[in-house]
Amino acid sequence: MVREDLRDFLKQFEAKIEKELREGIEEEATDYSHEYDKFRKETLAPLSKYEKACKSIGRIVRLRLAQKDRERTKRAVERAHLDIEPEEAAGLAIFTLVGTIIFAVLISFAIFLLIGTFPILIFALLFLVSFFLFYFFKTLPSRLEQKWRLKASSQMVPCVLYIVVYMRHTSNLERAIHFASQHLQPPLSLDLKKIFWNVETAKYSTIKDALDAYLETWREKNLEFVESFHLIESSLYEPVESRRIRTLEKALEVILDGVYEKMLHYAHDVKSPITNIYMLGIVLPTLGLALLPLASTLLQGAIKWYHVALLFNILIPFLVFYMTNNILSKRPGGSGETELLERNPLYKNYKSKKPYMIAALIALPFLILGLLPLLLHYIPSTPIDYNFEQLGIGFFGNQTIFDFKIDPDTGSTVGPFGPGALLLSVFIPFSIALFFALAYRLKTKALVETRKETKRLEKEFASSIFQLGNRLADGIPAEMAFGRVATSLRGTPTAGFFNIVNSNIQQAGMSVKSAIFSKGRGAINYYPSELIRTSMRILIESVKKGLGVASRALMAISDYVKNIQKVNERLKDLLADITAGMKSNMTFLAPLLAAIVVGLASMITMILGRLELMITTGALTGSEVLPGLGQLGGITEMFSIVKMIPPYWLQIIVGIYIIEIIFILTGTLVTIESGEDRLGEKAEISKTLSTGMLLYTVAAFIAIIALAVLAAVAVAGIAV
């Protein structure tokens, strides 16, 4: 009986051991390190639409690339962290090209079968679109890699700062990189975490080997970043503490000086290309618009308004975008905006669709007002139009407000040519600009205010942590130092932060760490700054090694932050000439020039329309001779108004063109100054659109009315 009980006990014990062993094996298979597991969650995100398209098309179209092209594309794909192969990316580009060309042929033949005329313009346009899409998808990996590089390079100085500050009190490279990866923001933080992943997966045997392999990817684009890390590595082998500290300080000095020198050269090199963009992309096209009304009638209507729209709303903006993209590709790394938008508590406002709905409701009445000439002419059974005499404005004669005309050659309705329609058309680009300006302002206003407040706080915080370091150096415990610094800083923004920490410690009995980082009452919840967060993390880490170590760490952060702020101010001064000049061109010269061109087109059209109307009604005869110009009838036949581009459509094209240029150039200037910065770009576009398009609208109204009066006076003089 005892043996049977013992046998049952042994069976139960064996089953328990077997179960524990099986669970242990399963746990071992999935028990990654904390860093590795977190990196997997952050990087192994669902595939983007582009990656899914590449993989889907790549199964159908499989290309063999030249070795040089494959290596270049593979390098871009790896640096942009795309989960695709170079052949898949090239396959999508070729598939898009062939598919769009086939689509263009089918659409063109369908139109030919319906109307009996082959649509050459539509076919040519779709043919151009196919090559544009091919170029777009072919270069997309490179542009995504450039976008990733710009964002990552803007975080390099903080990265070196965090590692240097940490290694001042703890000479451990692995822990320093881990500390930097925890407090930096993506994408550079993900690159640092990938170093640990490569060690975890045995791709490299040590952290140093993985780090050196990663630094090689930056050697061509950002040599000072590589040199700084090599100095940090060399500090590990310094036998004397003072020499080790000097080596670490030299590492930060190298990257700061390198960033400044490269941005200095870039600021000088970029002036000429930006001037060329302004002349070729804004001034010359806008001046050419002044010739279009007469050129279209001299060519007997061969130039239509949609030809001009294709040129000025598609081709020229694409040329400007291509030229600015080349400028951005040469921007050196190491400086720029480092804030991660997704971490801001107000990010939900940025992602919300509500601002677009509000902006659409406000802009819609202006859009309807601009479309009113078309609505009153084409929708009613009897077109609605009035002449100026019926409205009591006899000064302009009996010319109609909207002035639609019948082309005698085709019998189709053309226009509108009237000044009333032209004035109303100004509201169409105004409504488009209002929509984007208002939507972007609603999306970014709270975030921008938070960013400004944080910047002001960080600027002052450098001196505040210096005082905190002094208190610690005097032997005052950290629990008491916060209260004393808050008293000396009374009335400043950072005093509030220190007061909250002191209150949590003294009244709630919390530790320093909990007083700062507690989810419920932590002071950091009210001051969402990465600089403050990181400084306090360093304080908590270093105070474990003594008050002297913590004091030196805080003072070092204060000195480094002040140096970084000086370099950033110098960089802004270097770029001030470029940014200020281009902003004035976008918001003042370009809208003003475009408005004058629209007014001139209106004047030319109104003069020809009044002359033609006066000949038709018998007020003038075609045989009358104008000095130096010949017979009046010959002039009106040569410059037939029905063959001209209606100023209504011309103004809409010009207004949309100005909006597109503002979008492209504003994004370029923000990227030049701050690197990849979505929040700053949208906020700046909102400001520039508001200023530029408001000036354009007012100037266009004034130019149209003033030059219309001038045209009426000139025609009245001819009639006399």
LOVO-413325 format. One line per field, with one value per residue (C-alpha): residue in three letters; x, y, z. Coordinates in Angstrom, 3 decimals. Example, Ala and Ser with C-alpha at 12.3 -4.5 7.8 and 13.67 -1.06 7.14 Angstrom:
BEGIN
res c(ala  ser)
u c(12.300  13.670)
v c(-4.500  -1.060)
w c(7.800  7.140)
END
This chain:
BEGIN
res c(met  val  arg  glu  asp  leu  arg  asp  phe  leu  lys  gln  phe  glu  ala  lys  ile  glu  lys  glu  leu  arg  glu  gly  ile  glu  glu  glu  ala  thr  asp  tyr  ser  his  glu  tyr  asp  lys  phe  arg  lys  glu  thr  leu  ala  pro  leu  ser  lys  tyr  glu  lys  ala  cys  lys  ser  ile  gly  arg  ile  val  arg  leu  arg  leu  ala  gln  lys  asp  arg  glu  arg  thr  lys  arg  ala  val  glu  arg  ala  his  leu  asp  ile  glu  pro  glu  glu  ala  ala  gly  leu  ala  ile  phe  thr  leu  val  gly  thr  ile  ile  phe  ala  val  leu  ile  ser  phe  ala  ile  phe  leu  leu  ile  gly  thr  phe  pro  ile  leu  ile  phe  ala  leu  leu  phe  leu  val  ser  phe  phe  leu  phe  tyr  phe  phe  lys  thr  leu  pro  ser  arg  leu  glu  gln  lys  trp  arg  leu  lys  ala  ser  ser  gln  met  val  pro  cys  val  leu  tyr  ile  val  val  tyr  met  arg  his  thr  ser  asn  leu  glu  arg  ala  ile  his  phe  ala  ser  gln  his  leu  gln  pro  pro  leu  ser  leu  asp  leu  lys  lys  ile  phe  trp  asn  val  glu  thr  ala  lys  tyr  ser  thr  ile  lys  asp  ala  leu  asp  ala  tyr  leu  glu  thr  trp  arg  glu  lys  asn  leu  glu  phe  val  glu  ser  phe  his  leu  ile  glu  ser  ser  leu  tyr  glu  pro  val  glu  ser  arg  arg  ile  arg  thr  leu  glu  lys  ala  leu  glu  val  ile  leu  asp  gly  val  tyr  glu  lys  met  leu  his  tyr  ala  his  asp  val  lys  ser  pro  ile  thr  asn  ile  tyr  met  leu  gly  ile  val  leu  pro  thr  leu  gly  leu  ala  leu  leu  pro  leu  ala  ser  thr  leu  leu  gln  gly  ala  ile  lys  trp  tyr  his  val  ala  leu  leu  phe  asn  ile  leu  ile  pro  phe  leu  val  phe  tyr  met  thr  asn  asn  ile  leu  ser  lys  arg  pro  gly  gly  ser  gly  glu  thr  glu  leu  leu  glu  arg  asn  pro  leu  tyr  lys  asn  tyr  lys  ser  lys  lys  pro  tyr  met  ile  ala  ala  leu  ile  ala  leu  pro  phe  leu  ile  leu  gly  leu  leu  pro  leu  leu  leu  his  tyr  ile  pro  ser  thr  pro  ile  asp  tyr  asn  phe  glu  gln  leu  gly  ile  gly  phe  phe  gly  asn  gln  thr  ile  phe  asp  phe  lys  ile  asp  pro  asp  thr  gly  ser  thr  val  gly  pro  phe  gly  pro  gly  ala  leu  leu  leu  ser  val  phe  ile  pro  phe  ser  ile  ala  leu  phe  phe  ala  leu  ala  tyr  arg  leu  lys  thr  lys  ala  leu  val  glu  thr  arg  lys  glu  thr  lys  arg  leu  glu  lys  glu  phe  ala  ser  ser  ile  phe  gln  leu  gly  asn  arg  leu  ala  asp  gly  ile  pro  ala  glu  met  ala  phe  gly  arg  val  ala  thr  ser  leu  arg  gly  thr  pro  thr  ala  gly  phe  phe  asn  ile  val  asn  ser  asn  ile  gln  gln  ala  gly  met  ser  val  lys  ser  ala  ile  phe  ser  lys  gly  arg  gly  ala  ile  asn  tyr  tyr  pro  ser  glu  leu  ile  arg  thr  ser  met  arg  ile  leu  ile  glu  ser  val  lys  lys  gly  leu  gly  val  ala  ser  arg  ala  leu  met  ala  ile  ser  asp  tyr  val  lys  asn  ile  gln  lys  val  asn  glu  arg  leu  lys  asp  leu  leu  ala  asp  ile  thr  ala  gly  met  lys  ser  asn  met  thr  phe  leu  ala  pro  leu  leu  ala  ala  ile  val  val  gly  leu  ala  ser  met  ile  thr  met  ile  leu  gly  arg  leu  glu  leu  met  ile  thr  thr  gly  ala  leu  thr  gly  ser  glu  val  leu  pro  gly  leu  gly  gln  leu  gly  gly  ile  thr  glu  met  phe  ser  ile  val  lys  met  ile  pro  pro  tyr  trp  leu  gln  ile  ile  val  gly  ile  tyr  ile  ile  glu  ile  ile  phe  ile  leu  thr  gly  thr  leu  val  thr  ile  glu  ser  gly  glu  asp  arg  leu  gly  glu  lys  ala  glu  ile  ser  lys  thr  leu  ser  thr  gly  met  leu  leu  tyr  thr  val  ala  ala  phe  ile  ala  ile  ile  ala  leu  ala  val  leu  ala  ala  val  ala  val  ala  gly  ile  ala  val)
u c(0.000  2.864  4.590  1.466  1.181  4.870  4.441  1.494  3.483  6.448  4.161  2.625  6.088  7.394  4.375  4.940  8.645  7.834  5.258  7.724  10.436  8.041  6.951  10.594  11.479  8.537  9.451  13.091  12.020  10.198  12.092  13.838  15.694  13.618  15.396  14.979  11.310  10.562  12.415  10.383  7.128  8.277  9.781  7.813  4.772  2.230  3.475  2.727  0.581  3.712  5.351  2.180  1.960  5.620  5.181  1.945  3.280  6.695  5.139  3.862  6.664  10.102  12.981  16.702  18.534  22.067  24.396  25.038  21.314  20.467  23.074  21.936  18.266  19.056  21.021  18.081  15.599  17.669  18.248  14.558  13.689  11.430  10.524  10.908  13.461  14.993  13.462  9.998  10.376  11.541  8.726  6.101  7.603  7.594  4.093  2.830  4.456  3.062  -0.354  -0.771  0.263  -2.248  -4.895  -4.061  -4.418  -7.743  -9.222  -8.082  -9.561  -12.804  -13.105  -12.221  -15.041  -17.497  -16.733  -14.815  -11.707  -8.591  -7.898  -4.217  -4.012  -5.538  -3.297  -0.193  -1.168  -1.727  1.505  3.384  1.595  2.781  6.429  5.897  4.451  7.347  9.849  7.891  7.859  11.384  12.840  10.466  12.910  15.588  13.186  11.976  15.610  16.296  13.297  14.498  18.041  16.894  14.868  17.568  20.361  18.473  18.806  22.553  23.678  21.258  22.373  26.045  25.049  23.176  25.981  28.706  26.801  26.087  29.667  31.031  29.937  29.650  32.248  30.124  29.400  26.584  24.655  25.257  23.827  20.907  20.311  20.386  18.038  15.547  15.501  15.882  12.923  12.467  13.984  17.484  16.359  15.275  18.678  20.386  18.035  18.807  22.431  21.257  19.074  22.072  23.953  20.940  20.586  24.350  24.920  27.750  29.543  29.913  28.197  31.317  31.262  27.546  28.063  31.004  28.988  26.126  28.452  29.724  26.276  26.779  30.405  29.521  26.742  27.797  31.457  31.492  28.886  31.189  34.237  32.364  31.473  35.051  36.232  33.626  34.929  38.535  37.620  37.075  40.811  42.023  43.771  43.523  40.116  40.839  41.934  38.809  36.579  38.459  38.027  34.276  34.039  36.016  33.455  30.633  32.790  33.575  29.938  28.944  31.763  31.134  27.433  28.176  30.797  28.670  25.621  27.790  28.875  25.333  23.940  26.374  25.843  22.042  21.621  22.174  19.876  17.055  17.409  17.222  14.098  12.445  13.331  12.544  9.624  7.852  9.016  9.421  6.236  4.204  5.528  4.797  1.172  0.815  1.439  -0.987  -4.220  -2.785  -0.758  -3.854  -5.799  -2.821  -2.617  -6.342  -7.335  -4.739  -3.886  -6.801  -7.203  -6.717  -3.357  -2.307  -3.658  -1.575  1.528  1.137  -0.697  1.111  4.344  5.915  5.052  6.553  9.719  9.915  9.333  12.102  14.568  13.782  14.074  17.619  18.418  17.052  19.019  22.236  21.225  23.783  22.594  23.137  20.696  16.975  13.751  13.940  10.472  8.373  4.874  3.189  4.389  2.604  -0.578  -2.373  -1.505  -5.155  -5.945  -3.415  -4.853  -8.483  -10.526  -12.736  -10.577  -11.037  -14.819  -14.909  -12.641  -14.741  -17.947  -16.332  -14.660  -17.657  -19.654  -16.656  -16.227  -19.901  -19.535  -16.599  -18.557  -21.612  -21.005  -20.948  -23.925  -26.083  -25.161  -25.309  -27.811  -30.898  -32.873  -32.365  -28.848  -28.871  -26.667  -26.920  -25.007  -23.509  -26.115  -28.885  -27.043  -26.671  -22.930  -23.087  -19.418  -18.572  -21.167  -23.510  -20.968  -22.382  -21.061  -20.257  -20.000  -20.290  -19.826  -20.534  -17.571  -18.708  -16.437  -17.653  -20.943  -19.903  -20.151  -16.860  -16.061  -16.825  -14.941  -16.683  -15.008  -17.805  -17.036  -13.342  -13.885  -15.969  -13.366  -10.894  -12.934  -12.097  -8.358  -9.217  -11.566  -8.926  -6.286  -8.760  -9.586  -5.957  -4.896  -7.795  -7.578  -3.833  -4.209  -6.880  -4.747  -1.491  -2.369  -2.417  0.618  2.629  1.804  2.902  6.135  6.871  6.232  8.478  11.254  11.059  11.163  14.155  16.038  15.728  16.152  19.871  20.662  18.202  19.871  23.218  21.914  20.591  24.035  25.610  23.279  24.203  27.902  27.412  26.381  22.646  20.588  18.518  15.322  16.101  17.884  14.703  12.994  15.975  16.368  12.626  12.912  15.779  13.969  10.637  8.532  10.141  8.543  11.050  10.307  6.921  8.561  10.860  7.980  5.893  8.823  9.477  5.774  5.581  8.646  7.777  4.002  3.376  6.538  7.520  11.012  12.778  12.081  8.380  8.047  9.263  7.989  4.899  2.008  -0.445  1.425  4.796  6.052  7.069  3.385  2.987  6.234  6.378  9.980  12.514  15.359  13.791  12.871  16.381  18.092  16.049  16.769  20.482  20.088  18.404  20.975  24.014  22.867  23.204  26.972  27.100  26.131  29.411  28.819  25.246  26.419  29.035  26.523  23.952  26.559  27.829  24.297  23.878  27.105  26.331  22.767  24.019  26.565  23.907  21.640  24.478  25.117  21.395  21.232  24.246  22.669  19.479  21.536  23.254  19.944  18.149  19.059  17.700  14.528  13.672  14.220  12.160  9.356  9.084  9.060  6.296  4.100  4.623  6.324  4.868  1.198  1.530  3.093  0.453  -2.372  -1.015  -0.764  -4.410  -5.371  -3.485  -5.228  -8.549  -7.684  -6.681  -9.800  -12.071  -10.588  -11.017  -14.489  -15.626  -14.205  -15.879  -19.175  -19.018  -18.371  -21.253  -23.671  -22.508  -20.923  -17.665  -16.901  -14.284  -12.774  -11.651  -7.890  -5.987  -2.642  0.191  -2.143  -4.142  -7.857  -9.971  -11.674  -8.345  -7.302  -10.474  -10.174  -6.534  -7.241  -10.591  -11.854  -13.534  -10.104  -8.584  -8.185  -11.001  -9.515  -11.922  -10.043  -6.663  -7.133  -8.150  -5.041  -2.791  -4.340  -3.960  -0.400  0.472  -1.051  1.034  4.224  3.551  3.086  6.299  8.588  7.303  7.910  11.382  12.281  11.051  13.085  16.198  15.913  14.562  14.894  11.883  9.191  5.552  4.121  6.321  5.649  1.864  1.933  4.175  2.045  -1.004  0.727  2.168  -1.088  -3.027  -0.634  0.144  -3.358  -4.951  -2.522  -3.180  -6.956  -6.868  -4.293  -6.251  -9.456  -7.668  -5.806  -8.918  -11.066  -8.329  -7.291  -10.938  -11.538  -8.395  -9.638  -13.032  -11.320  -9.095  -12.026  -14.067  -11.184  -11.172  -14.932  -14.574)
v c(0.000  2.318  1.407  2.268  5.641  6.268  5.302  7.699  10.437  9.873  9.966  13.239  14.662  13.556  15.119  18.344  18.418  17.647  20.460  22.935  21.926  22.335  25.769  26.710  25.788  27.782  30.731  30.532  30.620  33.919  35.482  38.264  41.009  44.023  46.155  43.518  42.935  46.668  47.141  44.389  46.092  49.500  48.471  45.436  47.566  46.659  47.196  50.560  50.820  51.332  48.202  46.154  47.410  46.549  43.032  42.458  43.745  42.194  38.748  39.631  41.804  40.555  42.569  42.013  45.196  46.167  45.549  49.277  50.156  47.268  48.262  51.891  50.949  48.336  50.902  53.339  50.598  49.523  53.053  53.911  50.694  49.407  45.719  45.297  44.120  46.440  44.309  44.767  48.558  48.631  46.278  48.617  51.558  49.662  48.300  51.843  53.132  50.401  50.418  54.194  54.130  51.346  53.323  56.442  54.504  52.939  56.261  58.084  55.468  55.444  59.224  58.850  56.326  58.632  61.990  60.974  63.048  61.653  63.632  64.411  66.676  64.114  61.378  63.573  64.570  60.962  59.979  62.606  61.487  57.920  58.996  61.207  58.258  56.075  58.650  59.090  55.389  54.765  57.443  56.879  54.654  57.344  60.076  58.012  57.374  61.111  61.875  59.366  60.774  64.368  63.473  61.243  63.739  66.461  64.299  63.675  66.492  65.453  61.854  62.686  64.934  62.154  59.640  62.084  63.218  59.630  58.484  61.358  59.504  55.930  54.846  52.153  52.428  49.885  51.594  55.018  53.941  52.321  55.569  57.615  55.218  55.540  59.337  60.115  60.034  57.989  57.504  57.759  55.972  53.012  52.964  52.786  50.021  48.134  48.028  45.953  43.835  43.026  41.837  39.863  38.085  37.362  39.417  41.094  39.777  43.055  46.410  48.111  46.016  46.694  50.415  50.671  48.948  51.398  54.414  53.399  54.176  57.822  58.253  59.695  62.023  63.025  62.455  64.538  62.199  59.243  61.080  62.006  58.383  57.271  59.796  58.445  54.929  56.056  57.559  54.009  53.347  56.502  55.556  59.043  60.392  63.978  62.887  60.703  63.702  65.900  63.269  63.129  66.917  66.903  64.495  66.975  69.848  68.002  67.466  71.025  72.543  70.144  70.980  74.688  74.515  72.336  74.539  77.581  76.149  75.012  78.488  79.977  77.275  77.364  81.093  80.877  77.841  79.452  82.665  80.615  78.867  82.196  83.613  80.479  79.265  82.515  85.699  84.526  82.384  85.195  87.745  85.314  85.224  88.890  87.924  85.012  86.912  88.521  85.431  83.234  85.472  85.894  82.095  81.998  80.284  77.507  78.153  77.287  77.936  74.249  74.321  77.147  75.223  72.181  74.338  76.523  74.195  70.942  71.228  74.365  73.401  69.982  71.649  73.859  70.820  68.906  71.806  72.317  68.580  68.703  71.517  69.549  66.439  68.393  69.628  68.513  66.676  67.370  70.204  70.774  70.178  67.026  66.945  63.892  65.049  61.791  62.143  65.418  65.036  67.332  65.135  64.096  67.668  67.322  63.998  65.095  65.607  68.188  71.196  70.225  70.091  73.515  75.034  73.536  75.030  78.486  78.359  76.901  80.188  81.930  79.062  79.267  83.039  82.488  79.939  82.216  83.353  79.727  78.749  81.655  81.003  77.236  76.074  78.263  77.631  81.298  82.631  85.503  88.501  92.274  95.145  98.023  100.537  98.413  98.519  102.302  102.261  103.919  104.815  101.282  101.418  98.615  95.814  92.893  91.932  88.288  88.680  85.159  85.105  82.749  81.629  82.142  79.334  76.600  77.996  77.158  79.452  80.934  83.148  84.737  87.877  90.499  92.341  91.273  87.594  88.290  89.972  87.037  84.541  85.917  84.175  80.706  80.694  82.692  79.921  77.240  79.183  79.898  76.198  75.096  78.107  77.718  73.915  73.954  76.726  74.800  71.642  73.234  76.248  74.467  72.335  75.350  77.253  74.236  74.020  77.735  77.485  74.430  76.219  79.207  76.863  74.919  78.141  79.136  75.619  75.527  78.132  76.549  73.149  74.910  76.376  72.972  71.511  74.195  73.320  69.644  70.583  72.378  69.063  69.802  66.624  66.509  66.351  69.809  71.348  71.621  73.852  76.181  76.595  77.259  80.061  81.739  81.406  82.767  84.208  82.217  79.307  76.758  77.783  76.145  72.852  72.907  73.943  70.943  68.592  70.157  69.981  66.282  65.537  67.632  67.175  63.809  62.135  60.988  60.105  62.383  59.941  59.653  63.410  63.992  61.001  59.749  59.273  60.897  63.798  63.892  67.372  66.200  65.739  69.525  70.247  67.929  68.668  66.059  68.223  68.409  64.726  63.660  66.022  64.610  61.040  61.845  63.443  60.344  58.052  60.079  60.921  57.212  57.696  60.739  64.395  65.454  63.227  64.511  68.109  67.709  65.955  68.754  71.461  69.633  69.457  73.182  74.021  71.714  73.000  76.586  75.668  73.934  76.948  79.213  77.005  76.917  80.713  81.031  78.601  80.655  83.764  82.018  81.015  84.282  85.931  82.991  82.459  86.151  86.877  83.926  84.620  88.204  86.977  84.464  86.679  90.031  90.176  87.074  87.741  91.425  90.645  88.004  90.402  93.083  90.532  89.565  93.257  93.771  90.770  92.242  95.624  94.140  92.002  94.884  97.255  94.709  93.797  97.432  98.179  95.125  96.014  99.630  98.517  96.040  98.684  101.336  103.661  103.239  102.130  99.595  102.019  104.487  104.762  104.773  106.626  104.131  101.101  101.145  100.643  99.759  96.898  95.271  95.460  93.794  91.078  90.420  90.403  88.625  88.477  85.078  83.585  84.938  83.093  84.400  86.365  84.488  81.219  82.944  84.438  81.064  79.461  82.212  82.022  78.237  78.562  80.996  78.590  75.690  77.753  78.808  75.150  74.011  76.865  77.094  73.383  73.824  76.718  74.907  71.817  73.898  75.584  72.813  69.538  67.219  69.071  68.361  70.600  73.559  73.090  73.145  76.072  78.083  77.218  78.508  81.838  82.246  81.335  83.781  86.649  85.914  85.135  87.994  90.385  88.735  89.014  92.686  93.596  91.720  93.572  96.917  96.104  94.805  97.804  100.415  99.032  98.520  102.237  103.031  100.865  102.602  106.020  104.891  103.517  106.659  108.716  106.641  107.080  110.835)
w c(0.000  0.848  -2.398  -4.415  -2.632  -3.257  -6.924  -7.292  -5.600  -7.945  -10.989  -9.845  -9.124  -12.567  -14.272  -12.368  -13.289  -16.955  -17.019  -15.482  -17.928  -20.883  -19.643  -19.100  -22.674  -24.030  -21.809  -22.917  -26.554  -26.091  -23.190  -25.070  -23.228  -22.297  -24.934  -27.642  -26.850  -26.829  -30.102  -31.740  -30.692  -31.931  -35.266  -36.406  -37.199  -39.889  -43.416  -45.002  -48.129  -50.217  -48.795  -49.373  -52.970  -53.591  -52.249  -54.184  -57.510  -56.855  -57.114  -60.600  -61.992  -61.001  -62.477  -62.513  -61.631  -62.454  -59.521  -58.999  -59.058  -56.757  -54.185  -54.231  -53.813  -51.168  -49.175  -49.322  -48.357  -45.355  -44.086  -44.478  -42.566  -45.370  -45.437  -49.211  -51.751  -54.406  -57.180  -55.671  -55.597  -59.231  -60.226  -58.783  -60.715  -64.027  -63.410  -62.760  -65.967  -68.197  -66.513  -66.872  -70.551  -71.271  -69.393  -71.458  -74.735  -73.698  -72.512  -75.655  -77.994  -76.003  -76.451  -80.142  -80.627  -78.841  -80.482  -83.602  -82.702  -81.091  -77.845  -78.355  -75.312  -72.933  -74.297  -73.976  -70.442  -69.327  -71.055  -69.035  -65.860  -66.470  -66.556  -63.537  -61.583  -62.752  -61.505  -58.273  -57.369  -58.657  -56.389  -53.439  -51.459  -51.796  -50.692  -47.731  -46.808  -47.067  -44.861  -42.269  -42.460  -41.979  -38.894  -37.427  -38.095  -36.220  -33.071  -33.285  -31.002  -28.192  -28.733  -28.176  -25.266  -23.437  -23.934  -22.851  -19.757  -18.731  -19.285  -17.211  -14.071  -15.412  -17.948  -19.554  -23.285  -23.325  -20.528  -22.072  -25.439  -23.638  -21.730  -24.958  -26.735  -23.867  -23.912  -27.604  -29.940  -33.097  -35.568  -34.040  -30.857  -32.995  -34.683  -31.283  -30.163  -33.351  -32.174  -29.197  -31.474  -33.666  -30.572  -29.283  -32.618  -32.702  -35.829  -33.920  -30.883  -28.967  -28.660  -30.031  -33.215  -33.757  -33.076  -35.491  -38.229  -37.685  -37.714  -41.157  -42.575  -41.503  -42.552  -45.946  -44.751  -41.238  -40.490  -37.298  -35.758  -36.448  -35.079  -31.895  -31.212  -31.854  -29.275  -26.847  -27.460  -26.964  -23.564  -22.310  -22.613  -20.873  -17.587  -16.060  -15.035  -16.100  -19.578  -19.894  -19.085  -21.579  -24.289  -23.660  -23.769  -26.999  -28.508  -27.951  -29.150  -32.391  -33.336  -32.413  -34.461  -37.325  -37.492  -37.434  -40.202  -42.481  -42.037  -42.715  -46.070  -46.831  -46.115  -48.620  -51.248  -51.105  -51.779  -55.532  -56.117  -54.116  -56.129  -59.322  -58.058  -57.336  -60.759  -62.799  -60.722  -59.824  -61.567  -65.173  -65.266  -63.714  -66.211  -69.023  -67.918  -68.940  -72.576  -72.659  -73.418  -76.567  -77.507  -77.392  -79.789  -82.160  -82.374  -83.219  -80.011  -80.216  -76.558  -74.276  -70.587  -69.756  -71.567  -69.260  -66.250  -67.238  -67.534  -64.445  -62.053  -62.842  -64.820  -63.311  -59.685  -60.352  -61.694  -58.586  -56.350  -58.133  -57.779  -54.088  -53.467  -54.850  -52.423  -49.467  -50.448  -49.807  -46.355  -43.766  -40.698  -37.038  -36.408  -36.475  -34.588  -32.472  -30.937  -31.726  -32.537  -31.500  -27.892  -27.316  -25.220  -27.697  -30.681  -30.938  -32.052  -34.851  -36.034  -35.781  -38.962  -37.271  -38.328  -41.980  -41.548  -39.845  -42.490  -45.297  -43.897  -43.660  -47.091  -48.985  -49.275  -50.833  -53.298  -54.309  -54.708  -57.065  -59.111  -59.309  -62.940  -64.110  -61.958  -63.202  -66.815  -67.147  -64.520  -65.281  -68.473  -69.349  -68.578  -66.092  -66.891  -66.674  -68.223  -66.289  -67.527  -66.031  -62.695  -62.904  -63.712  -67.115  -67.011  -68.228  -71.002  -71.907  -71.484  -69.519  -66.099  -66.859  -70.663  -72.091  -75.887  -78.785  -80.891  -84.534  -85.767  -83.438  -82.129  -78.549  -75.548  -74.345  -71.404  -69.070  -70.136  -67.970  -65.090  -62.716  -63.321  -62.911  -59.542  -58.323  -59.545  -56.999  -54.301  -55.697  -54.865  -51.739  -50.577  -51.238  -49.314  -46.511  -46.201  -45.747  -43.669  -41.247  -41.032  -40.387  -37.816  -35.905  -36.016  -34.891  -32.724  -29.361  -30.248  -31.396  -28.204  -26.157  -28.128  -27.644  -23.913  -23.691  -25.599  -23.256  -20.281  -21.633  -22.335  -18.687  -17.325  -18.215  -15.545  -13.102  -13.107  -12.707  -9.436  -8.427  -9.086  -6.897  -4.014  -4.340  -4.425  -1.081  0.443  0.594  -0.010  -3.185  -1.100  0.329  -2.671  -4.748  -2.174  -1.849  -5.627  -5.984  -3.406  -5.273  -8.625  -7.377  -10.229  -13.044  -14.988  -13.671  -10.084  -10.538  -11.450  -8.414  -6.149  -7.218  -6.592  -3.170  -2.235  -3.175  -1.053  2.004  2.171  0.517  1.797  -1.660  -2.831  -5.330  -8.134  -7.313  -6.753  -10.303  -12.285  -10.440  -12.873  -10.501  -8.894  -10.647  -11.573  -15.031  -15.942  -15.939  -17.831  -20.877  -21.882  -22.982  -21.640  -18.165  -18.215  -19.212  -16.756  -13.899  -15.004  -14.952  -11.500  -10.087  -11.707  -10.615  -7.072  -6.281  -6.706  -4.433  -4.331  -5.933  -8.965  -9.310  -9.004  -11.739  -14.008  -13.702  -14.234  -17.319  -18.739  -18.101  -19.951  -22.858  -23.257  -23.330  -26.011  -28.086  -27.786  -28.969  -31.991  -32.847  -32.659  -34.952  -37.424  -37.453  -38.140  -41.035  -42.589  -41.789  -45.111  -47.095  -45.106  -44.717  -48.416  -49.601  -47.130  -48.359  -51.954  -51.217  -49.089  -50.814  -54.215  -55.853  -54.866  -55.787  -59.161  -59.913  -58.992  -61.341  -64.156  -63.608  -63.685  -66.974  -68.534  -67.426  -68.936  -72.297  -72.437  -71.456  -74.069  -76.861  -75.645  -75.505  -78.971  -80.480  -78.779  -79.976  -83.569  -83.340  -82.016  -84.507  -81.960  -83.902  -87.443  -88.354  -90.882  -88.225  -87.962  -84.682  -84.878  -85.243  -85.030  -88.265  -88.809  -85.811  -87.628  -88.433  -84.787  -83.516  -86.166  -85.294  -81.559  -81.536  -77.979  -78.412  -79.186  -75.994  -72.731  -70.496  -67.589  -65.285  -65.870  -66.031  -62.569  -61.088  -62.599  -61.240  -57.763  -57.534  -58.842  -56.040  -53.472  -54.816  -54.776  -51.178  -50.164  -51.870  -50.847  -47.275  -46.766  -48.244  -45.946  -42.841  -43.759  -44.449  -41.075  -38.833  -40.695  -40.888  -38.889  -39.789  -37.093  -37.979  -41.687  -41.329  -38.893  -41.227  -44.283  -42.419  -41.698  -45.197  -46.917  -44.752  -45.451  -49.096  -50.329  -48.391  -50.084  -53.458  -53.030  -52.007  -54.679  -57.365  -56.487  -56.596  -59.837  -61.618  -60.648  -61.274  -64.649  -65.663  -65.012  -66.994  -69.870  -69.826  -69.977  -72.855  -74.886  -74.172  -75.561  -78.736  -79.118  -78.849)
END
